[in-house]
């Protein structure tokens, strides 16, 4: 009966919430997957025993428990009932089972327990791309370029073990040990290294470097617990290197903690500028204004967005655009403007329930329609492709009834997502059959691993983007060396195709080699941007300012 009581309590609690009987909201500091969330205030109303006894779902659960012919697991039934109930609401309300709770929240929590390496399994062998400075692996003597052949007593090289399973083997409770058998260049036998697992920070800042004289570039992959602090530190560092203008890349950033989006907006907005507001089903409105304590309120700013930018990314982009504070460049954003409140259950699971909608400062709803069901909603990106929206701005139609005007006179539109000021189509320049072969068969990436191994000492010594570029520029035979490598691996050179794809191939070779240096993604983006028309457009805008 204890299982029944627990399941019953959970379902009753869920039904109370879904019925909207908890009143009042205020913008909070929590988030769910593709979205920033709000907290709920107010008192939970008292429901009479009669209200519970007349509820069909709870009553049905009671009947199954008491009368069903076979024994049943009421926990399993209640989990399934909750998941099906949530599916009837909206695309972003969700139920998180206790078994998934830690994993779901990890990306936003800012840390996890592990050994502190980034690795790749492109050749069915765990290759250590980079060792996190100050982490457990660095302390134990793991080096960039090491191959992990065994983990404890298990052979992992050449076993086609899924990458997620490798991650589970390497991670574990802090203070526990894991023994790695490492294959190291120049050493015939495996090198045993015992690593004591520790706390590993999760950073949301992928890259921060000077992309042009005076122009800084920052790539933010999520709005996690420490994102605003990471952004602030990066901007201070870039300012010391002469940054007077900034490109902030939010493409593919699916959201996160709302307070981080607000704190980052505060860096750029003068005092008392509306950042975002929410409204619940009862029309209760809550507004968030800039605090005027930002250090970069006059800096020229371009924000990059695309169809993968969602929730907190859209809140920040909308605040910049609606306050005429900077330019948005790219493609229309995802359109996720529903506020979720994460509500825990006693068994370690949680409910993320939509409790309000977000609106930009001019009054635009960020949320795209979801009236036609979940399948249609999830197919939105395919509809955009079918309608050529990713390739031409003329294919995008706006409803004049959803037209808004910023204080500076810019016309913007509601109806879901944020349309940038400058549209940049998806670029397919440089694609050829040869490129498809070397990319699709992973030969291009495998070559960069081979190249890194052959130049390991020099690559591991790289400390700055200019130093990396100098090294790559000096290797005038890089492309020909790659063509020969591809030929040895079954892709004969097609020089007509290679001429078409030359810039694309060379940029990716340099970018992946840069990614394998201690610069990490700074080295990647410093080389890939030359074939990225969205970044090039942003640079053009800032150079004209």
C-alpha positions in Angstrom: 0.0 0.0 0.0 2.9 2.4 0.5 3.6 2.3 -3.2 0.0 3.1 -3.9 0.0 6.0 -1.5 3.1 7.4 -3.0 1.8 7.1 -6.6 -1.6 8.5 -5.5 0.1 11.5 -3.9 2.1 12.2 -7.0 -0.9 12.0 -9.3 -3.0 14.1 -7.0 -0.2 16.7 -6.8 0.1 16.7 -10.6 -3.6 17.1 -11.1 -3.8 20.1 -8.7 -1.0 21.8 -10.7 -2.4 21.0 -14.1 -5.8 22.4 -13.1 -4.1 25.7 -12.5 -5.0 26.0 -8.8 -1.6 27.3 -7.8 -1.8 31.1 -8.3 0.7 33.8 -9.0 4.1 33.6 -10.6 7.3 35.6 -10.7 10.3 35.2 -12.9 12.7 32.7 -11.5 16.1 31.3 -11.8 15.4 27.8 -13.0 15.4 26.2 -16.5 14.3 23.3 -18.5 16.0 22.0 -21.6 14.9 24.4 -24.3 13.8 27.0 -22.0 14.2 29.4 -19.1 11.6 28.9 -16.4 9.7 30.8 -13.8 8.9 30.1 -10.1 5.5 30.0 -8.6 4.3 31.9 -5.6 1.0 31.7 -3.6 -0.5 29.1 -1.4 -1.6 25.7 -2.4 -5.4 25.5 -1.9 -6.8 22.8 0.4 -8.9 20.3 -1.4 -11.5 18.3 0.5 -11.4 14.5 0.7 -14.5 14.5 -1.5 -12.5 16.3 -4.2 -9.9 13.5 -4.2 -12.4 10.6 -4.0 -14.3 11.9 -7.0 -11.2 12.2 -9.2 -11.4 9.5 -11.8 -7.7 9.0 -12.2 -7.0 8.6 -8.5 -10.2 6.4 -8.2 -9.1 4.2 -11.1 -5.6 3.8 -9.5 -7.4 2.7 -6.3 -9.5 0.2 -8.1 -6.5 -1.4 -9.8 -4.7 -1.6 -6.5 -7.6 -3.3 -4.7 -9.4 -5.3 -7.4 -7.2 -6.1 -10.4 -6.7 -9.9 -10.9 -2.9 -9.8 -11.1 -0.3 -8.0 -9.0 0.8 -4.8 -10.6 3.6 -2.3 -10.1 1.7 0.9 -9.3 4.8 3.0 -9.6 5.2 2.0 -13.2 1.5 2.7 -13.9 1.6 6.1 -12.3 4.8 7.1 -14.2 3.1 6.2 -17.5 -0.1 8.0 -16.5 1.8 11.2 -15.7 3.8 11.1 -18.9 0.6 10.7 -21.0 -1.1 13.4 -19.1 1.7 15.9 -19.7 1.7 15.1 -23.4 -1.8 16.6 -23.6 -0.6 20.0 -22.5 2.1 21.8 -24.6 5.4 20.9 -26.2 7.6 22.0 -23.3 5.9 20.7 -20.2 7.6 17.5 -19.2 8.0 14.8 -16.6 11.5 13.9 -15.5 11.9 10.4 -13.9 14.1 10.2 -10.9 16.6 8.0 -12.9 17.1 10.8 -15.4 17.0 13.8 -13.1 20.8 14.3 -12.6 21.6 13.8 -16.3 18.9 16.2 -17.5 20.0 19.0 -15.1 23.8 18.4 -15.4 24.4 20.6 -18.4 22.9 23.6 -16.5 24.2 22.9 -13.0 27.8 24.0 -13.9 29.6 20.8 -12.7 29.7 17.0 -12.6 32.0 14.3 -11.2 34.5 12.8 -13.6 38.1 12.6 -14.7 38.3 15.9 -16.7 39.1 15.0 -20.3 37.5 15.7 -23.6 37.7 12.8 -26.0 36.6 11.6 -29.4 35.8 8.1 -30.7 36.0 8.6 -34.4 38.2 5.5 -35.0 36.6 3.3 -32.3 39.3 4.3 -29.9 39.0 6.8 -27.1 41.4 9.6 -28.1 42.0 12.3 -25.5 41.6 15.6 -27.3 42.2 17.8 -24.3 42.9 17.5 -20.6 41.0 20.1 -18.5 43.6 22.3 -16.8 43.7 21.7 -13.1 41.5 18.6 -13.3 42.0 15.1 -12.0 43.5 13.7 -15.3 46.1 16.4 -15.5 47.1 15.7 -11.9 47.4 12.0 -12.7 49.5 12.5 -15.8 47.1 12.0 -18.7 48.2 13.9 -21.8 46.5 15.2 -25.0 46.7 12.6 -27.7 46.7 9.6 -25.3 44.5 6.7 -26.4 42.4 5.0 -23.7 42.7 1.3 -24.4 41.4 -0.1 -21.1 39.2 1.3 -18.3 39.8 -0.6 -15.1 39.7 -4.3 -16.2 37.6 -3.7 -19.4 39.1 -3.4 -22.9 37.3 -0.5 -24.6 39.4 0.0 -27.8 38.0 -1.6 -30.9 34.9 -2.9 -29.1 32.4 -0.6 -30.7 31.2 0.5 -27.3 28.7 3.5 -27.5 30.2 6.8 -26.5 27.6 7.2 -23.8 28.7 4.0 -22.2 32.3 5.2 -22.2 31.2 8.3 -20.5 29.5 6.3 -17.8 32.6 4.2 -17.2 34.8 7.3 -16.8 32.4 9.2 -14.6 31.7 8.3 -11.0 31.4 9.7 -7.5 34.1 12.2 -6.6 36.9 10.6 -4.6 36.6 7.2 -6.3 39.4 5.9 -8.6 39.5 4.6 -12.1 42.6 3.0 -13.7 43.2 3.8 -17.4 45.5 1.8 -19.7 46.9 4.4 -22.1 48.6 4.0 -25.4 51.1 6.8 -25.8 53.2 7.9 -28.7 56.7 6.5 -28.5 55.8 3.9 -25.8 55.4 0.3 -26.8 53.5 -1.0 -23.7 50.3 0.4 -22.1 50.9 3.2 -19.6 48.7 2.6 -16.5 47.4 5.8 -14.9 45.1 5.9 -11.9 42.8 8.9 -11.8 40.9 10.0 -8.7 37.6 11.4 -9.9 36.8 15.0 -8.9 34.5 17.9 -9.6 34.6 19.0 -13.2 33.2 22.4 -14.2 30.8 22.6 -17.1 31.4 25.7 -19.1 28.9 27.2 -21.5 31.5 29.5 -23.1 32.8 27.7 -26.2 35.1 30.4 -27.5 36.3 33.9 -26.8 39.0 35.5 -28.9 39.8 38.6 -31.1 38.4 37.7 -34.5 39.6 41.0 -36.1 41.5 44.0 -34.7 39.1 45.7 -32.3 36.4 43.0 -32.7 35.9 40.3 -30.1 34.0 37.0 -30.8 32.2 35.1 -28.0 30.4 31.8 -28.6 27.9 30.8 -25.9 26.4 27.3 -26.1 24.0 27.4 -23.2 22.7 29.6 -20.4 24.1 27.5 -17.5 24.5 28.5 -13.9 27.8 30.3 -14.4 27.3 31.8 -18.0 27.0 35.4 -17.0 30.2 35.1 -15.0 32.0 33.4 -17.8 30.8 36.1 -20.3 31.9 38.9 -18.0 35.4 37.4 -17.5 35.8 36.8 -21.3 34.8 40.3 -22.1 37.2 41.8 -19.6 40.0 39.7 -21.0 39.2 40.7 -24.6 38.9 44.3 -23.6 42.5 44.1 -22.4 43.4 43.0 -25.9 41.7 46.0 -27.5 38.1 44.9 -28.0 35.8 47.8 -28.7 33.1 45.8 -30.6 31.6 42.4 -30.0 30.0 39.5 -31.9 28.0 37.3 -29.5 27.1 34.0 -31.2 23.9 32.4 -29.8 23.4 30.1 -32.8 22.3 26.6 -31.7 22.0 27.8 -28.1 18.8 26.2 -26.9 18.4 28.1 -23.7 18.9 27.6 -20.0 18.6 29.7 -16.8 16.6 32.8 -17.2 18.6 34.8 -14.6 21.7 34.3 -16.7 20.1 35.8 -19.8 19.0 38.8 -17.7 22.5 39.2 -16.2 24.1 39.1 -19.6 21.5 41.6 -21.0 22.5 43.9 -18.1 26.0 44.1 -19.4 24.8 45.8 -22.5 21.6 47.8 -21.6 21.4 51.2 -19.9 19.4 51.4 -16.7 15.6 50.9 -16.7 15.3 49.2 -20.0 12.7 46.4 -20.1 14.4 43.1 -20.8 11.5 40.7 -20.7 8.1 40.2 -19.1 5.8 37.2 -18.5 2.0 36.8 -18.3 0.2 33.8 -16.8 -3.3 32.5 -17.6 -4.9 35.1 -15.3 -3.1 38.1 -17.0 -0.7 38.6 -14.1 2.4 40.3 -15.5 5.9 40.4 -14.2 8.6 42.7 -15.7 12.4 42.5 -15.6 14.3 45.8 -16.1 18.1 46.4 -16.6 19.9 47.5 -13.5 22.3 50.0 -15.2 25.4 48.4 -13.7 26.8 47.0 -17.0 30.3 47.8 -18.2 29.5 47.5 -21.9 26.4 49.6 -22.4 28.0 51.6 -25.3 29.9 48.8 -27.1 28.9 48.1 -30.7 27.2 44.7 -30.6 26.0 42.1 -33.1 24.2 39.0 -31.9 24.1 35.9 -34.1 21.0 33.7 -34.1 19.4 30.8 -36.1 16.7 28.2 -35.9 18.5 26.5 -33.1 18.5 29.6 -30.8 15.7 29.1 -28.3 14.2 30.4 -25.0 16.9 32.3 -23.1 18.7 33.0 -26.4 15.5 34.5 -27.7 14.9 36.5 -24.6 18.4 38.1 -24.8 18.2 38.6 -28.6 14.7 40.2 -28.2 15.9 42.5 -25.5 18.9 43.7 -27.6 16.7 44.2 -30.7 13.7 45.8 -29.1 15.8 48.3 -27.2 17.7 49.2 -30.4 20.9 48.2 -28.6 22.5 46.1 -31.3 21.9 44.2 -34.6 20.7 40.6 -34.9 22.2 38.6 -37.8 21.3 35.1 -39.1 18.0 33.4 -39.4 14.6 33.3 -37.5 15.0 31.7 -34.0 13.2 28.6 -32.8 10.2 30.2 -31.1 10.2 28.8 -27.5 8.5 31.3 -25.2 6.8 29.2 -22.6 7.8 29.5 -18.9 8.4 26.2 -17.1 8.4 25.8 -13.3 10.3 22.7 -12.1 8.5 21.1 -9.2 10.1 18.2 -7.4 8.3 15.0 -6.2 9.4 13.2 -3.0 10.9 10.3 -5.0 13.5 12.4 -6.8 11.5 12.9 -10.0 10.2 16.3 -11.1 7.5 18.0 -13.1 8.3 20.9 -15.5 5.0 22.6 -16.0 4.4 25.6 -18.3 3.0 28.4 -16.2 3.3 31.5 -18.3 4.5 33.0 -21.6 7.5 35.3 -22.3 7.2 38.6 -24.2 9.9 40.9 -25.6 10.0 44.5 -24.6 7.8 45.6 -27.5 5.2 43.1 -26.5 6.0 40.3 -29.0 5.2 36.7 -27.9 8.3 34.6 -28.5 6.3 31.3 -28.6 5.4 29.9 -32.0 1.9 28.3 -32.3 1.4 24.7 -31.1 -2.3 24.3 -31.7 -1.9 21.6 -34.3 -0.3 19.0 -32.0 3.1 17.9 -31.0 4.0 16.2 -34.3 3.3 19.3 -36.3 5.2 21.4 -33.8 8.2 19.2 -34.0 8.1 19.2 -37.8 8.4 23.0 -37.9 12.1 22.9 -39.0 11.2 20.7 -41.9 8.4 23.1 -42.9 10.9 25.9 -42.9 13.2 23.9 -45.2 10.3 23.0 -47.5 9.2 26.7 -47.7 12.8 27.7 -48.5 12.9 29.8 -45.3 16.5 28.9 -44.5 17.6 30.0 -48.0 15.7 33.2 -48.7 14.1 35.9 -46.6 11.4 36.5 -49.2 9.9 33.1 -48.3 9.0 34.4 -44.8 5.6 36.0 -44.5 4.6 38.1 -41.5 1.1 38.9 -40.3 0.7 42.7 -40.2 -1.5 42.4 -37.1 1.7 41.2 -35.3 3.8 44.1 -36.3 5.6 46.0 -33.6 7.9 49.1 -33.7 11.0 49.6 -31.5 11.7 53.0 -29.8 14.2 53.6 -32.6 11.6 53.0 -35.3 12.6 49.4 -36.4 9.7 47.3 -37.5 9.7 43.8 -35.8 7.2 41.0 -35.9 5.7 38.6 -33.4 4.1 35.3 -34.1 6.9 33.0 -32.9 10.7 33.3 -32.9 12.8 36.4 -33.4 13.5 37.5 -37.0 17.0 39.1 -37.3 17.7 42.5 -38.7 20.0 41.0 -41.3 19.0 37.6 -42.8 21.8 35.3 -43.9 20.8 32.1 -45.8 22.1 28.7 -45.0 25.3 28.3 -47.1 26.0 25.3 -49.3 28.9 26.9 -51.2 31.8 24.5 -51.8 29.9 21.2 -51.6 31.0 18.6 -54.2 31.0 14.8 -54.5 34.6 14.7 -53.4 33.8 16.7 -50.3 30.8 14.5 -49.5 33.0 11.5 -49.6 35.8 12.7 -47.4 33.3 14.2 -45.0 30.8 11.4 -45.0 33.4 8.7 -44.4 35.0 10.8 -41.6 38.3 10.9 -43.5 38.7 14.6 -43.1 38.4 14.4 -39.3 40.6 11.3 -39.1 43.3 13.1 -41.0 43.3 16.0 -38.5 43.9 13.4 -35.7 46.7 11.9 -37.7 48.2 15.3 -38.3 47.9 16.2 -34.6 49.8 13.0 -33.7 52.6 13.8 -36.1 53.0 17.3 -34.8 52.0 16.6 -31.2 54.9 18.4 -29.5 54.4 21.7 -31.4 50.6 21.5 -31.2 50.6 21.0 -27.4 52.8 24.1 -27.1 50.4 26.5 -28.8 49.2 29.2 -26.4 47.5 31.8 -28.6 45.4 32.2 -31.8 48.1 34.2 -33.6 50.6 31.4 -32.8 48.3 28.8 -34.1 47.7 30.7 -37.3 51.4 31.2 -37.8 51.9 27.5 -37.5 49.1 26.6 -40.0 50.1 29.3 -42.5 53.7 27.9 -42.6 52.4 24.5 -43.6 51.8 25.3 -47.3 51.5 21.6 -48.1 48.5 20.9 -45.8 45.9 20.4 -48.5 48.1 18.2 -50.7 49.0 16.1 -47.7 45.4 15.6 -47.0 44.6 14.7 -50.6 47.3 12.0 -50.5 45.9 10.7 -47.1 42.4 10.5 -48.5 43.8 8.6 -51.6 45.4 6.1 -49.3 42.1 5.6 -47.6 40.1 4.9 -50.8 39.1 8.4 -52.0 40.8 9.1 -55.3 41.4 12.8 -56.0 39.0 14.6 -58.2 40.7 17.9 -58.9 37.7 19.6 -60.4 35.7 18.9 -57.2 38.7 19.8 -55.1 38.9 23.2 -56.7 35.2 23.7 -55.9 35.6 22.6 -52.3 39.1 23.9 -51.6 38.2 26.7 -49.2 35.7 24.6 -47.4 38.1 21.6 -46.9 41.1 23.8 -46.0 39.1 25.8 -43.4 37.8 22.6 -41.8 41.2 21.0 -41.7 42.7 24.1 -40.0 39.7 24.3 -37.6 39.9 20.7 -36.4 43.6 20.9 -36.0 43.1 24.1 -34.0 40.5 22.3 -31.9 43.1 19.7 -31.0 45.4 22.3 -29.5 45.2 23.7 -26.0 43.1 26.6 -27.5 40.2 24.2 -27.8 37.3 25.9 -29.6 39.1 29.2 -29.8 41.3 27.4 -32.3 38.3 26.0 -34.1 36.3 29.2 -34.6 39.4 31.2 -35.4 39.7 29.1 -38.6 36.2 28.2 -39.5 34.8 31.7 -39.6 36.3 32.4 -43.0 33.7 30.2 -44.6 30.9 31.3 -42.2 28.8 34.0 -44.0 26.9 34.9 -40.9 30.1 35.8 -39.0 31.5 37.5 -42.1 28.3 39.6 -42.3 28.6 40.5 -38.6 32.3 41.6 -39.1 31.2 43.8 -42.1 28.5 45.5 -40.0 30.8 46.3 -37.2 33.5 47.5 -39.5 31.0 50.0 -41.0 29.9 51.2 -37.6 
